[in-house]
């Protein structure tokens, strides 16, 4: 359940989100192992807003906050 304070913070201070195409190496219940620009990293699924799988390859498109993306890469 959302509190009024968290809803107001969401509208007053929106976080920029970006779409990134990454290579999916492994997926667990809590995190995914990705490769991007020859770098390998674990990303918690809590950071990922949307994840779209490609039908023909292991490329995954994720929507993640710019803050978390810059924190990891």
Buried (B, 14 or more C-beta within 10 A) or exposed (E): EEEEEEEEEEEEEEEEBEEBEBEBEEBEEEBBBBEBEEEEBEBEEEBBEEBEEEEEEEEBEBEBBEEBBEEBE
